[in-house]
Amino acid sequence: MKKAIDKKEPDPQGRQDSKLAALFLNELRELYGTEQHQLHVLPMLKKAVSSQKLSNVLASHLDDTRVQIGRLEMIFKHLGYSVEPRTSEAILGITREAEMVIEGTLRETATRDAGIIVAAQKLEHYEITSYGSLAQHASTLDHDDVVEILELSLFEEKEVDELLTAVAENYINKEASRE
Ligand SMILES: [Fe+2]
């Protein structure tokens, strides 16, 4: 079912563009729910992979995720909103795809690792889009301090996406092609 944008909570700054503020809040809560979901997904992926390099990238991003959750909570409080997660249907779908990769491949194979990288990058791209859009909206709403915080997380998401590409290209995909 389509989720309604939260219109009940007024923009604490009392701005005229309150519809954009409501959209921003809705997206912020969805991203907060997504980051919390990652606390369950990343350990699941890490447990399923065999490459130590890939395992290290996933573990390090789990640490990033905890910090990113704290940053989002800081933004809610700073703007005077209650801290509430929303579930993203897209993230649930990508998670299901990741589970299907694990179910459909053998343990200790590079093919499984290659499939898990695809799923992890889909998750990262979703977050990159969310952080990027939120930063744009925060800028339009004149929340420059919030833009800076969102961009810290955006940078980390892009960085892990690049790391996943490097691990796939340099180690895993070639090995998978020989299985
Ligand atoms: Fe994240």
Backbone and ligand atoms as CSV (ligand in chain L), in Angstrom:
chain,resi,resn,atom,element,x,y,z
A,1,MET,N,N,0.846,-1.202,0.000
A,1,MET,CA,C,0.000,0.000,0.000
A,1,MET,C,C,0.885,1.256,0.000
A,2,LYS,N,N,0.443,2.251,-0.712
A,2,LYS,CA,C,1.230,3.484,-0.831
A,2,LYS,C,C,1.207,4.241,0.505
A,3,LYS,N,N,2.384,4.686,0.916
A,3,LYS,CA,C,2.432,5.402,2.199
A,3,LYS,C,C,2.143,6.880,1.995
A,4,ALA,N,N,1.367,7.419,2.892
A,4,ALA,CA,C,1.050,8.841,2.803
A,4,ALA,C,C,2.198,9.653,3.371
A,5,ILE,N,N,2.436,10.778,2.792
A,5,ILE,CA,C,3.458,11.674,3.322
A,5,ILE,C,C,2.915,12.289,4.607
A,6,ASP,N,N,3.745,12.332,5.631
A,6,ASP,CA,C,3.309,12.833,6.930
A,6,ASP,C,C,3.037,14.332,6.854
A,7,LYS,N,N,1.762,14.664,6.929
A,7,LYS,CA,C,1.398,16.080,6.806
A,7,LYS,C,C,1.049,16.688,8.157
A,8,LYS,N,N,0.978,15.796,9.187
A,8,LYS,CA,C,0.509,16.296,10.476
A,8,LYS,C,C,1.557,17.164,11.158
A,9,GLU,N,N,2.836,16.813,10.944
A,9,GLU,CA,C,3.883,17.485,11.696
A,9,GLU,C,C,4.299,18.776,10.982
A,10,PRO,N,N,4.102,19.911,11.597
A,10,PRO,CA,C,4.464,21.158,10.921
A,10,PRO,C,C,5.973,21.352,10.868
A,11,ASP,N,N,6.413,22.077,9.895
A,11,ASP,CA,C,7.811,22.440,9.814
A,11,ASP,C,C,8.134,23.316,11.031
A,12,PRO,N,N,9.094,22.874,11.876
A,12,PRO,CA,C,9.366,23.638,13.092
A,12,PRO,C,C,9.853,25.063,12.820
A,13,GLN,N,N,10.354,25.285,11.612
A,13,GLN,CA,C,10.833,26.635,11.285
A,13,GLN,C,C,9.682,27.537,10.830
A,14,GLY,N,N,8.472,26.963,10.659
A,14,GLY,CA,C,7.309,27.751,10.242
A,14,GLY,C,C,7.459,28.320,8.851
A,15,ARG,N,N,8.134,27.564,7.963
A,15,ARG,CA,C,8.376,28.088,6.619
A,15,ARG,C,C,7.138,27.954,5.743
A,16,GLN,N,N,7.125,28.701,4.626
A,16,GLN,CA,C,6.009,28.646,3.688
A,16,GLN,C,C,6.001,27.325,2.901
A,17,ASP,N,N,7.210,26.839,2.574
A,17,ASP,CA,C,7.296,25.641,1.731
A,17,ASP,C,C,7.145,24.366,2.579
A,18,SER,N,N,6.050,24.271,3.319
A,18,SER,CA,C,5.890,23.165,4.255
A,18,SER,C,C,5.650,21.820,3.552
A,19,LYS,N,N,5.201,21.846,2.291
A,19,LYS,CA,C,5.025,20.564,1.590
A,19,LYS,C,C,6.377,19.925,1.304
A,20,LEU,N,N,7.362,20.745,0.942
A,20,LEU,CA,C,8.709,20.197,0.741
A,20,LEU,C,C,9.275,19.727,2.082
A,21,ALA,N,N,8.980,20.466,3.153
A,21,ALA,CA,C,9.436,20.063,4.481
A,21,ALA,C,C,8.814,18.723,4.870
A,22,ALA,N,N,7.539,18.520,4.528
A,22,ALA,CA,C,6.861,17.254,4.837
A,22,ALA,C,C,7.465,16.120,4.016
A,23,LEU,N,N,7.771,16.407,2.745
A,23,LEU,CA,C,8.421,15.408,1.885
A,23,LEU,C,C,9.793,15.053,2.446
A,24,PHE,N,N,10.532,16.078,2.851
A,24,PHE,CA,C,11.866,15.885,3.436
A,24,PHE,C,C,11.773,14.979,4.668
A,25,LEU,N,N,10.812,15.258,5.546
A,25,LEU,CA,C,10.657,14.475,6.774
A,25,LEU,C,C,10.323,13.025,6.449
A,26,ASN,N,N,9.446,12.836,5.466
A,26,ASN,CA,C,9.069,11.485,5.060
A,26,ASN,C,C,10.291,10.711,4.558
A,27,GLU,N,N,11.082,11.362,3.716
A,27,GLU,CA,C,12.286,10.718,3.163
A,27,GLU,C,C,13.323,10.464,4.254
A,28,LEU,N,N,13.404,11.411,5.203
A,28,LEU,CA,C,14.362,11.251,6.315
A,28,LEU,C,C,14.001,10.013,7.139
A,29,ARG,N,N,12.716,9.838,7.389
A,29,ARG,CA,C,12.276,8.677,8.180
A,29,ARG,C,C,12.481,7.381,7.402
A,30,GLU,N,N,12.280,7.437,6.102
A,30,GLU,CA,C,12.494,6.237,5.296
A,30,GLU,C,C,13.982,5.858,5.280
A,31,LEU,N,N,14.835,6.856,5.172
A,31,LEU,CA,C,16.273,6.576,5.182
A,31,LEU,C,C,16.701,6.058,6.553
A,32,TYR,N,N,16.117,6.603,7.600
A,32,TYR,CA,C,16.416,6.134,8.960
A,32,TYR,C,C,16.007,4.654,9.095
A,33,GLY,N,N,14.836,4.299,8.560
A,33,GLY,CA,C,14.393,2.905,8.571
A,33,GLY,C,C,15.324,2.028,7.742
A,34,THR,N,N,15.786,2.557,6.610
A,34,THR,CA,C,16.705,1.811,5.735
A,34,THR,C,C,18.026,1.535,6.445
A,35,GLU,N,N,18.568,2.559,7.107
A,35,GLU,CA,C,19.845,2.371,7.812
A,35,GLU,C,C,19.690,1.343,8.938
A,36,GLN,N,N,18.568,1.382,9.624
A,36,GLN,CA,C,18.357,0.399,10.690
A,36,GLN,C,C,18.242,-1.007,10.103
A,37,HIS,N,N,17.601,-1.100,8.960
A,37,HIS,CA,C,17.465,-2.386,8.274
A,37,HIS,C,C,18.852,-2.936,7.898
A,38,GLN,N,N,19.750,-2.020,7.549
A,38,GLN,CA,C,21.114,-2.433,7.176
A,38,GLN,C,C,21.839,-3.126,8.328
A,39,LEU,N,N,21.458,-2.788,9.559
A,39,LEU,CA,C,22.090,-3.432,10.723
A,39,LEU,C,C,21.807,-4.934,10.735
A,40,HIS,N,N,20.728,-5.358,10.062
A,40,HIS,CA,C,20.407,-6.790,9.961
A,40,HIS,C,C,20.923,-7.379,8.652
A,41,VAL,N,N,20.848,-6.574,7.569
A,41,VAL,CA,C,21.221,-7.099,6.249
A,41,VAL,C,C,22.741,-7.293,6.127
A,42,LEU,N,N,23.513,-6.293,6.557
A,42,LEU,CA,C,24.976,-6.385,6.378
A,42,LEU,C,C,25.569,-7.611,7.091
A,43,PRO,N,N,25.179,-7.917,8.349
A,43,PRO,CA,C,25.711,-9.144,8.967
A,43,PRO,C,C,25.277,-10.412,8.215
A,44,MET,N,N,24.046,-10.391,7.661
A,44,MET,CA,C,23.575,-11.559,6.887
A,44,MET,C,C,24.463,-11.763,5.656
A,45,LEU,N,N,24.779,-10.662,4.954
A,45,LEU,CA,C,25.627,-10.756,3.765
A,45,LEU,C,C,27.043,-11.177,4.152
A,46,LYS,N,N,27.550,-10.566,5.227
A,46,LYS,CA,C,28.916,-10.865,5.669
A,46,LYS,C,C,29.062,-12.353,6.009
A,47,LYS,N,N,28.048,-12.903,6.648
A,47,LYS,CA,C,28.078,-14.318,7.040
A,47,LYS,C,C,28.097,-15.232,5.808
A,48,ALA,N,N,27.498,-14.770,4.715
A,48,ALA,CA,C,27.350,-15.625,3.531
A,48,ALA,C,C,28.559,-15.592,2.596
A,49,VAL,N,N,29.422,-14.564,2.704
A,49,VAL,CA,C,30.517,-14.442,1.727
A,49,VAL,C,C,31.729,-15.265,2.139
A,50,SER,N,N,32.611,-15.572,1.168
A,50,SER,CA,C,33.840,-16.301,1.499
A,50,SER,C,C,35.090,-15.440,1.335
A,51,SER,N,N,35.027,-14.393,0.515
A,51,SER,CA,C,36.199,-13.526,0.335
A,51,SER,C,C,36.439,-12.686,1.588
A,52,GLN,N,N,37.677,-12.748,2.091
A,52,GLN,CA,C,38.008,-11.963,3.290
A,52,GLN,C,C,37.955,-10.469,3.000
A,53,LYS,N,N,38.383,-10.095,1.791
A,53,LYS,CA,C,38.358,-8.669,1.423
A,53,LYS,C,C,36.917,-8.146,1.408
A,54,LEU,N,N,36.027,-8.936,0.836
A,54,LEU,CA,C,34.616,-8.535,0.781
A,54,LEU,C,C,34.020,-8.487,2.187
A,55,SER,N,N,34.375,-9.456,2.989
A,55,SER,CA,C,33.898,-9.502,4.377
A,55,SER,C,C,34.338,-8.243,5.130
A,56,ASN,N,N,35.578,-7.823,4.896
A,56,ASN,CA,C,36.110,-6.625,5.577
A,56,ASN,C,C,35.347,-5.362,5.154
A,57,VAL,N,N,35.034,-5.258,3.849
A,57,VAL,CA,C,34.286,-4.079,3.365
A,57,VAL,C,C,32.907,-4.033,4.033
A,58,LEU,N,N,32.251,-5.191,4.112
A,58,LEU,CA,C,30.912,-5.236,4.709
A,58,LEU,C,C,30.966,-4.921,6.207
A,59,ALA,N,N,31.999,-5.434,6.888
A,59,ALA,CA,C,32.138,-5.169,8.329
A,59,ALA,C,C,32.391,-3.692,8.587
A,60,SER,N,N,33.241,-3.119,7.762
A,60,SER,CA,C,33.558,-1.700,7.930
A,60,SER,C,C,32.323,-0.831,7.659
A,61,HIS,N,N,31.505,-1.267,6.685
A,61,HIS,CA,C,30.302,-0.473,6.409
A,61,HIS,C,C,29.245,-0.640,7.497
A,62,LEU,N,N,29.296,-1.749,8.208
A,62,LEU,CA,C,28.386,-1.917,9.359
A,62,LEU,C,C,28.747,-0.870,10.429
A,63,ASP,N,N,30.039,-0.643,10.615
A,63,ASP,CA,C,30.476,0.412,11.556
A,63,ASP,C,C,30.005,1.785,11.085
A,64,ASP,N,N,30.166,2.053,9.762
A,64,ASP,CA,C,29.690,3.331,9.194
A,64,ASP,C,C,28.192,3.498,9.480
A,65,THR,N,N,27.457,2.412,9.289
A,65,THR,CA,C,25.988,2.465,9.406
A,65,THR,C,C,25.567,2.912,10.810
A,66,ARG,N,N,26.263,2.406,11.820
A,66,ARG,CA,C,25.926,2.817,13.199
A,66,ARG,C,C,26.139,4.320,13.375
A,67,VAL,N,N,27.208,4.826,12.800
A,67,VAL,CA,C,27.493,6.269,12.874
A,67,VAL,C,C,26.428,7.050,12.095
A,68,GLN,N,N,26.058,6.536,10.930
A,68,GLN,CA,C,25.061,7.215,10.084
A,68,GLN,C,C,23.698,7.276,10.771
A,69,ILE,N,N,23.349,6.232,11.513
A,69,ILE,CA,C,22.084,6.230,12.269
A,69,ILE,C,C,22.129,7.342,13.319
A,70,GLY,N,N,23.269,7.463,13.989
A,70,GLY,CA,C,23.428,8.537,14.983
A,70,GLY,C,C,23.299,9.917,14.343
A,71,ARG,N,N,23.838,10.067,13.146
A,71,ARG,CA,C,23.741,11.371,12.446
A,71,ARG,C,C,22.278,11.697,12.118
A,72,LEU,N,N,21.535,10.694,11.650
A,72,LEU,CA,C,20.125,10.939,11.305
A,72,LEU,C,C,19.332,11.312,12.560
A,73,GLU,N,N,19.637,10.651,13.669
A,73,GLU,CA,C,18.949,10.983,14.934
A,73,GLU,C,C,19.266,12.421,15.344
A,74,MET,N,N,20.516,12.818,15.089
A,74,MET,CA,C,20.927,14.201,15.393
A,74,MET,C,C,20.105,15.190,14.546
A,75,ILE,N,N,19.875,14.842,13.280
A,75,ILE,CA,C,19.112,15.722,12.380
A,75,ILE,C,C,17.662,15.835,12.846
A,76,PHE,N,N,17.040,14.699,13.184
A,76,PHE,CA,C,15.655,14.743,13.698
A,76,PHE,C,C,15.578,15.708,14.882
A,77,LYS,N,N,16.494,15.525,15.833
A,77,LYS,CA,C,16.451,16.333,17.063
A,77,LYS,C,C,16.715,17.806,16.755
A,78,HIS,N,N,17.691,18.048,15.902
A,78,HIS,CA,C,18.062,19.418,15.544
A,78,HIS,C,C,16.879,20.167,14.918
A,79,LEU,N,N,16.089,19.443,14.098
A,79,LEU,CA,C,14.959,20.080,13.411
A,79,LEU,C,C,13.665,20.010,14.220
A,80,GLY,N,N,13.733,19.359,15.390
A,80,GLY,CA,C,12.562,19.310,16.266
A,80,GLY,C,C,11.531,18.261,15.875
A,81,TYR,N,N,11.965,17.225,15.129
A,81,TYR,CA,C,11.059,16.146,14.736
A,81,TYR,C,C,11.261,14.945,15.645
A,82,SER,N,N,10.197,14.139,15.808
A,82,SER,CA,C,10.350,12.898,16.565
A,82,SER,C,C,11.146,11.896,15.719
A,83,VAL,N,N,11.917,11.060,16.411
A,83,VAL,CA,C,12.779,10.088,15.721
A,83,VAL,C,C,11.951,8.841,15.410
A,84,GLU,N,N,11.580,8.676,14.141
A,84,GLU,CA,C,10.722,7.540,13.754
A,84,GLU,C,C,11.199,6.944,12.443
A,85,PRO,N,N,11.349,5.609,12.403
A,85,PRO,CA,C,11.713,4.981,11.123
A,85,PRO,C,C,10.487,4.674,10.280
A,86,ARG,N,N,10.662,4.654,8.965
A,86,ARG,CA,C,9.637,4.145,8.036
A,86,ARG,C,C,10.262,3.010,7.255
A,87,THR,N,N,9.458,2.041,6.923
A,87,THR,CA,C,9.979,0.905,6.158
A,87,THR,C,C,9.965,1.243,4.672
A,88,SER,N,N,11.074,0.941,4.003
A,88,SER,CA,C,11.146,1.131,2.559
A,88,SER,C,C,10.815,-0.190,1.871
A,89,GLU,N,N,9.791,-0.194,1.034
A,89,GLU,CA,C,9.415,-1.406,0.292
A,89,GLU,C,C,10.543,-1.812,-0.662
A,90,ALA,N,N,11.222,-0.821,-1.221
A,90,ALA,CA,C,12.319,-1.105,-2.162
A,90,ALA,C,C,13.432,-1.878,-1.456
A,91,ILE,N,N,13.754,-1.461,-0.243
A,91,ILE,CA,C,14.833,-2.130,0.493
A,91,ILE,C,C,14.435,-3.564,0.860
A,92,LEU,N,N,13.160,-3.755,1.202
A,92,LEU,CA,C,12.697,-5.117,1.500
A,92,LEU,C,C,12.840,-5.999,0.251
A,93,GLY,N,N,12.550,-5.414,-0.923
A,93,GLY,CA,C,12.670,-6.160,-2.186
A,93,GLY,C,C,14.117,-6.505,-2.496
A,94,ILE,N,N,15.012,-5.549,-2.304
A,94,ILE,CA,C,16.436,-5.810,-2.583
A,94,ILE,C,C,16.980,-6.856,-1.602
A,95,THR,N,N,16.505,-6.776,-0.360
A,95,THR,CA,C,16.933,-7.760,0.641
A,95,THR,C,C,16.477,-9.165,0.237
A,96,ARG,N,N,15.260,-9.253,-0.272
A,96,ARG,CA,C,14.739,-10.557,-0.728
A,96,ARG,C,C,15.591,-11.080,-1.890
A,97,GLU,N,N,15.993,-10.177,-2.781
A,97,GLU,CA,C,16.865,-10.583,-3.893
A,97,GLU,C,C,18.184,-11.142,-3.361
A,98,ALA,N,N,18.725,-10.481,-2.324
A,98,ALA,CA,C,19.986,-10.946,-1.735
A,98,ALA,C,C,19.808,-12.335,-1.133
A,99,GLU,N,N,18.684,-12.554,-0.476
A,99,GLU,CA,C,18.413,-13.883,0.108
A,99,GLU,C,C,18.315,-14.944,-0.987
A,100,MET,N,N,17.736,-14.550,-2.129
A,100,MET,CA,C,17.604,-15.501,-3.240
A,100,MET,C,C,18.965,-15.836,-3.841
A,101,VAL,N,N,19.870,-14.853,-3.859
A,101,VAL,CA,C,21.241,-15.117,-4.344
A,101,VAL,C,C,21.900,-16.155,-3.434
A,102,ILE,N,N,21.723,-15.954,-2.120
A,102,ILE,CA,C,22.342,-16.875,-1.160
A,102,ILE,C,C,21.732,-18.277,-1.302
A,103,GLU,N,N,20.419,-18.326,-1.453
A,103,GLU,CA,C,19.731,-19.623,-1.593
A,103,GLU,C,C,20.115,-20.324,-2.905
A,104,GLY,N,N,20.385,-19.519,-3.945
A,104,GLY,CA,C,20.616,-20.086,-5.276
A,104,GLY,C,C,22.062,-20.339,-5.624
A,105,THR,N,N,22.994,-20.117,-4.689
A,105,THR,CA,C,24.418,-20.347,-4.972
A,105,THR,C,C,25.033,-21.223,-3.878
A,106,LEU,N,N,26.188,-21.807,-4.213
A,106,LEU,CA,C,26.855,-22.684,-3.245
A,106,LEU,C,C,27.745,-21.870,-2.311
A,107,ARG,N,N,27.911,-22.384,-1.102
A,107,ARG,CA,C,28.830,-21.787,-0.127
A,107,ARG,C,C,30.251,-21.749,-0.688
A,108,GLU,N,N,31.048,-20.809,-0.204
A,108,GLU,CA,C,32.473,-20.756,-0.550
A,108,GLU,C,C,32.722,-20.665,-2.053
A,109,THR,N,N,31.826,-20.023,-2.773
A,109,THR,CA,C,32.080,-19.827,-4.204
A,109,THR,C,C,32.189,-18.324,-4.494
A,110,ALA,N,N,33.001,-18.022,-5.513
A,110,ALA,CA,C,33.135,-16.622,-5.931
A,110,ALA,C,C,31.843,-16.155,-6.602
A,111,THR,N,N,31.102,-17.101,-7.191
A,111,THR,CA,C,29.825,-16.741,-7.828
A,111,THR,C,C,28.860,-16.176,-6.788
A,112,ARG,N,N,28.808,-16.815,-5.611
A,112,ARG,CA,C,27.943,-16.282,-4.555
A,112,ARG,C,C,28.410,-14.878,-4.145
A,113,ASP,N,N,29.738,-14.728,-3.977
A,113,ASP,CA,C,30.262,-13.413,-3.588
A,113,ASP,C,C,29.924,-12.348,-4.639
A,114,ALA,N,N,30.037,-12.738,-5.924
A,114,ALA,CA,C,29.727,-11.790,-7.007
A,114,ALA,C,C,28.254,-11.354,-6.926
A,115,GLY,N,N,27.377,-12.311,-6.658
A,115,GLY,CA,C,25.948,-12.005,-6.537
A,115,GLY,C,C,25.656,-11.131,-5.332
A,116,ILE,N,N,26.377,-11.378,-4.251
A,116,ILE,CA,C,26.167,-10.576,-3.031
A,116,ILE,C,C,26.663,-9.139,-3.248
A,117,ILE,N,N,27.723,-8.993,-4.016
A,117,ILE,CA,C,28.191,-7.635,-4.333
A,117,ILE,C,C,27.119,-6.876,-5.114
A,118,VAL,N,N,26.479,-7.546,-6.053
A,118,VAL,CA,C,25.408,-6.886,-6.815
A,118,VAL,C,C,24.315,-6.394,-5.858
A,119,ALA,N,N,23.890,-7.278,-4.954
A,119,ALA,CA,C,22.826,-6.912,-4.003
A,119,ALA,C,C,23.279,-5.751,-3.102
A,120,ALA,N,N,24.519,-5.834,-2.617
A,120,ALA,CA,C,25.037,-4.780,-1.721
A,120,ALA,C,C,25.113,-3.453,-2.468
A,121,GLN,N,N,25.493,-3.501,-3.746
A,121,GLN,CA,C,25.587,-2.244,-4.513
A,121,GLN,C,C,24.200,-1.669,-4.809
A,122,LYS,N,N,23.197,-2.531,-4.972
A,122,LYS,CA,C,21.831,-2.023,-5.141
A,122,LYS,C,C,21.406,-1.277,-3.869
A,123,LEU,N,N,21.749,-1.841,-2.727
A,123,LEU,CA,C,21.426,-1.170,-1.450
A,123,LEU,C,C,22.148,0.173,-1.361
A,124,GLU,N,N,23.431,0.173,-1.719
A,124,GLU,CA,C,24.225,1.410,-1.647
A,124,GLU,C,C,23.690,2.480,-2.593
A,125,HIS,N,N,23.314,2.063,-3.782
A,125,HIS,CA,C,22.813,3.052,-4.753
A,125,HIS,C,C,21.506,3.668,-4.271
A,126,TYR,N,N,20.699,2.861,-3.624
A,126,TYR,CA,C,19.447,3.384,-3.058
A,126,TYR,C,C,19.770,4.451,-2.009
A,127,GLU,N,N,20.742,4.143,-1.162
A,127,GLU,CA,C,21.105,5.096,-0.100
A,127,GLU,C,C,21.769,6.346,-0.674
A,128,ILE,N,N,22.583,6.158,-1.707
A,128,ILE,CA,C,23.228,7.320,-2.350
A,128,ILE,C,C,22.158,8.260,-2.888
A,129,THR,N,N,21.153,7.689,-3.552
A,129,THR,CA,C,20.049,8.509,-4.077
A,129,THR,C,C,19.317,9.218,-2.940
A,130,SER,N,N,19.041,8.493,-1.866
A,130,SER,CA,C,18.304,9.081,-0.737
A,130,SER,C,C,19.102,10.205,-0.083
A,131,TYR,N,N,20.372,9.957,0.212
A,131,TYR,CA,C,21.185,11.007,0.848
A,131,TYR,C,C,21.346,12.214,-0.080
A,132,GLY,N,N,21.542,11.935,-1.371
A,132,GLY,CA,C,21.712,13.033,-2.333
A,132,GLY,C,C,20.468,13.897,-2.417
A,133,SER,N,N,19.295,13.266,-2.505
A,133,SER,CA,C,18.039,14.021,-2.601
A,133,SER,C,C,17.770,14.782,-1.314
A,134,LEU,N,N,18.008,14.121,-0.182
A,134,LEU,CA,C,17.779,14.798,1.105
A,134,LEU,C,C,18.688,16.014,1.263
A,135,ALA,N,N,19.936,15.875,0.829
A,135,ALA,CA,C,20.873,17.006,0.934
A,135,ALA,C,C,20.388,18.172,0.066
A,136,GLN,N,N,19.880,17.848,-1.128
A,136,GLN,CA,C,19.340,18.895,-2.014
A,136,GLN,C,C,18.148,19.589,-1.366
A,137,HIS,N,N,17.241,18.785,-0.805
A,137,HIS,CA,C,16.047,19.359,-0.169
A,137,HIS,C,C,16.425,20.185,1.058
A,138,ALA,N,N,17.370,19.675,1.841
A,138,ALA,CA,C,17.799,20.412,3.041
A,138,ALA,C,C,18.402,21.758,2.631
A,139,SER,N,N,19.131,21.758,1.517
A,139,SER,CA,C,19.725,23.004,1.024
A,139,SER,C,C,18.625,23.995,0.633
A,140,THR,N,N,17.612,23.510,-0.082
A,140,THR,CA,C,16.491,24.371,-0.496
A,140,THR,C,C,15.746,24.911,0.717
A,141,LEU,N,N,15.668,24.077,1.776
A,141,LEU,CA,C,14.961,24.491,2.999
A,141,LEU,C,C,15.854,25.340,3.924
A,142,ASP,N,N,17.071,25.664,3.436
A,142,ASP,CA,C,18.029,26.491,4.188
A,142,ASP,C,C,18.543,25.842,5.469
A,143,HIS,N,N,18.583,24.508,5.472
A,143,HIS,CA,C,19.171,23.799,6.620
A,143,HIS,C,C,20.619,23.439,6.255
A,144,ASP,N,N,21.468,24.456,6.151
A,144,ASP,CA,C,22.830,24.210,5.661
A,144,ASP,C,C,23.634,23.281,6.565
A,145,ASP,N,N,23.397,23.378,7.873
A,145,ASP,CA,C,24.114,22.499,8.804
A,145,ASP,C,C,23.707,21.038,8.590
A,146,VAL,N,N,22.432,20.832,8.236
A,146,VAL,CA,C,21.945,19.470,7.965
A,146,VAL,C,C,22.557,18.941,6.662
A,147,VAL,N,N,22.718,19.819,5.681
A,147,VAL,CA,C,23.340,19.417,4.407
A,147,VAL,C,C,24.728,18.838,4.676
A,148,GLU,N,N,25.485,19.519,5.514
A,148,GLU,CA,C,26.850,19.061,5.815
A,148,GLU,C,C,26.848,17.666,6.425
A,149,ILE,N,N,25.912,17.416,7.341
A,149,ILE,CA,C,25.836,16.100,8.002
A,149,ILE,C,C,25.451,15.025,6.979
A,150,LEU,N,N,24.451,15.322,6.138
A,150,LEU,CA,C,23.999,14.342,5.136
A,150,LEU,C,C,25.114,14.030,4.140
A,151,GLU,N,N,25.908,15.048,3.822
A,151,GLU,CA,C,26.981,14.836,2.834
A,151,GLU,C,C,28.108,13.962,3.381
A,152,LEU,N,N,28.285,13.974,4.700
A,152,LEU,CA,C,29.277,13.066,5.294
A,152,LEU,C,C,28.881,11.613,5.011
A,153,SER,N,N,27.600,11.318,5.241
A,153,SER,CA,C,27.113,9.947,5.003
A,153,SER,C,C,27.083,9.630,3.508
A,154,LEU,N,N,26.716,10.617,2.699
A,154,LEU,CA,C,26.690,10.417,1.240
A,154,LEU,C,C,28.082,10.018,0.741
A,155,PHE,N,N,29.110,10.697,1.266
A,155,PHE,CA,C,30.493,10.394,0.887
A,155,PHE,C,C,30.844,8.948,1.262
A,156,GLU,N,N,30.447,8.543,2.465
A,156,GLU,CA,C,30.747,7.164,2.907
A,156,GLU,C,C,30.042,6.130,2.038
A,157,GLU,N,N,28.805,6.425,1.652
A,157,GLU,CA,C,28.058,5.470,0.813
A,157,GLU,C,C,28.733,5.334,-0.557
A,158,LYS,N,N,29.183,6.460,-1.111
A,158,LYS,CA,C,29.859,6.412,-2.419
A,158,LYS,C,C,31.177,5.651,-2.308
A,159,GLU,N,N,31.856,5.876,-1.183
A,159,GLU,CA,C,33.148,5.232,-0.970
A,159,GLU,C,C,32.991,3.702,-0.912
A,160,VAL,N,N,31.980,3.234,-0.169
A,160,VAL,CA,C,31.810,1.781,-0.058
A,160,VAL,C,C,31.365,1.194,-1.395
A,161,ASP,N,N,30.596,1.954,-2.166
A,161,ASP,CA,C,30.188,1.493,-3.497
A,161,ASP,C,C,31.422,1.287,-4.382
A,162,GLU,N,N,32.361,2.236,-4.307
A,162,GLU,CA,C,33.601,2.118,-5.101
A,162,GLU,C,C,34.453,0.942,-4.631
A,163,LEU,N,N,34.492,0.743,-3.309
A,163,LEU,CA,C,35.252,-0.389,-2.762
A,163,LEU,C,C,34.674,-1.715,-3.244
A,164,LEU,N,N,33.347,-1.803,-3.266
A,164,LEU,CA,C,32.689,-3.033,-3.730
A,164,LEU,C,C,33.001,-3.282,-5.211
A,165,THR,N,N,33.010,-2.214,-6.003
A,165,THR,CA,C,33.366,-2.345,-7.422
A,165,THR,C,C,34.794,-2.855,-7.561
A,166,ALA,N,N,35.700,-2.277,-6.771
A,166,ALA,CA,C,37.118,-2.670,-6.852
A,166,ALA,C,C,37.304,-4.137,-6.460
A,167,VAL,N,N,36.643,-4.576,-5.401
A,167,VAL,CA,C,36.771,-5.979,-4.963
A,167,VAL,C,C,36.219,-6.909,-6.054
A,168,ALA,N,N,35.090,-6.522,-6.632
A,168,ALA,CA,C,34.491,-7.357,-7.693
A,168,ALA,C,C,35.420,-7.445,-8.897
A,169,GLU,N,N,35.910,-6.291,-9.354
A,169,GLU,CA,C,36.719,-6.267,-10.581
A,169,GLU,C,C,38.087,-6.913,-10.390
A,170,ASN,N,N,38.698,-6.679,-9.221
A,170,ASN,CA,C,40.079,-7.142,-9.024
A,170,ASN,C,C,40.184,-8.582,-8.531
A,171,TYR,N,N,39.168,-9.065,-7.867
A,171,TYR,CA,C,39.299,-10.407,-7.261
A,171,TYR,C,C,38.181,-11.375,-7.626
A,172,ILE,N,N,36.961,-10.952,-7.465
A,172,ILE,CA,C,35.877,-11.936,-7.431
A,172,ILE,C,C,35.328,-12.321,-8.811
A,173,ASN,N,N,35.090,-11.352,-9.684
A,173,ASN,CA,C,34.413,-11.687,-10.935
A,173,ASN,C,C,35.218,-12.650,-11.816
A,174,LYS,N,N,36.550,-12.428,-11.857
A,174,LYS,CA,C,37.375,-13.322,-12.689
A,174,LYS,C,C,37.336,-14.741,-12.136
A,175,GLU,N,N,37.437,-14.836,-10.814
A,175,GLU,CA,C,37.399,-16.163,-10.177
A,175,GLU,C,C,36.042,-16.831,-10.438
A,176,ALA,N,N,34.988,-16.028,-10.349
A,176,ALA,CA,C,33.636,-16.584,-10.578
A,176,ALA,C,C,33.500,-17.101,-12.006
A,177,SER,N,N,34.174,-16.434,-12.953
A,177,SER,CA,C,34.050,-16.848,-14.362
A,177,SER,C,C,34.718,-18.199,-14.604
A,178,ARG,N,N,35.561,-18.648,-13.659
A,178,ARG,CA,C,36.239,-19.949,-13.809
A,178,ARG,C,C,35.504,-21.074,-13.071
A,179,GLU,N,N,34.444,-20.740,-12.357
A,179,GLU,CA,C,33.740,-21.780,-11.585
A,179,GLU,C,C,32.764,-22.558,-12.462
L,1,LIG,FE,FE,24.191,3.686,5.048
